[in-house]
């Protein structure tokens, strides 16, 4: 085993608290905003951009965790980034098509309403 990159206990605790707690809270707020705004067709760029950012961050954490695991780092160094990376990329990445569908449905309703008003 190589020399640990960081103190495993301190790194695991801080990474879990900041990224797990803070990122989970921000992800929940983003999901709530998507649930409220997507059916209305509002905030498309901000919502989908935020979700894409979460997926990119998740993939970066996943890569960091895999590199740490393959380098033989202790559990406290590779597990928290790997877990957060998997959760961010799978959960948020899986919801992007659903949110895009909701925006598409809102746009179709808007176009249909315009055509009814025009006739």
Secondary structure, 3 states (H helix, E strand, C coil): CCCCCCCHHHHHHHHHHHHHHHHHHHHHHHHHHHHHHHHHCCCHHHHHHHHHHHHHHHHHHHHHHHHHHHCCCCHHHHHHHHHHHHHHHHHHHHHHHHHHHHHHHHHHHHHHHHHHHHC
